[in-house]
Every structure is written in structure tokens, then in C-alpha cells.
Amino acid sequence: MWTMRIHTRAAGALVGALLALAAAPGCAARGESTQAGRAQSVPQTKSFVVTMVPLLVQEMQGTLPFLSQEFATGGLLDGKEVFAFYPSTLVVYEGDAVQIALTNASADGHTFTAPDVGVNVSIQERSSAAASFVATKPGVFTFVCSVPEHTPYMRGEIVILSR
């Protein structure tokens, strides 16, 4: 319980310091404008590199022998492979222009599909692609790989914060 109080106090001090910094004079020098004494951030271009990474795929059966049973007919991973997006969470602000460089070093094709922000890009095996959009509304929006055997596992979120 004592440890919890120390962390709570430290977190409270950190939040207070951040709020003081956000309200400090000179925020225009940090790319912000003030309206009626309140800091207002200006939309920016945010760039991300998202890589498709294998977690449990058939090519790993030689390294991880238990996978032979899992990929076999009736196994836990029958007809599936476990890939992931890295990073799997992208955070931007409303109004930001978002640019995403997509890298796929695997021997499988993938998609980066985020219908709520109007993005659907195919990334062939061992290649790169790009996607872009403007973050028009706040919320949490899912992106997936729409390849059926990848969809259950290969997903992430775009978090658009309100200005």
C-alpha cells in the first residue's frame, strides 16, 4: 500500500507539471497557438513505419518443433499463421496528416486495411508500400490484415485524439 501512494503522488506531480507546461507562455514557439489563454495545437504531419512481423508461422516449425502439431490438420493453428503489425497502435491528433510507410519482409502478402479512415493497401511479399490519410474525427479505429488466415491475429488501432 505504501508503494502505491508513492507512485500515485509521483503520477500526480507529473500530470501537474505537464499541465503547467502546456499552459506556459511561449507555447507558440512549440507550434501551438493560444485562444483565450488556452493552448491550442496546430495540425502536423505524423509519419510512422509499420512492419509486418511473423510471430508463429509455418517456416518456424524447424526452430520450434511443437508448431508441427499446431499447424497440422485439426491443430490450434490449422489454416492460420500468426503475424503482427509493429507497432500496433498509432496515436495522432484530429486534423493531423498521417503518413504510414509499410514494410513487409515476410514471404506472405498482407494488407493494411483501416476502413474507418479510408485506407486499404496491399503489401506484396518482401516489399514496401505507403498509406496516408487525414485524421478527420476523434476515436479509436481498427486496422487489420484482411488475408483470412491472418485476420484473427493481425490487427491494431489508430487512436485519434481530439484537439
Secondary structure, 3 states (H helix, E strand, C coil): CHHHHHHHHHHHHHHHHHHHHHHCCCHHHHCEEEECCEEEECCCEEEEEEEEEEEECHHHCCCCCHHHHHHCCCCCCCCCCEEEEECCEEEEECCCEEEEEEEECCCCCEEEEEHHHCEEEEECCCEEEEEEEECCCCEEEEEECCCCCCCCCCEEEEEEECC
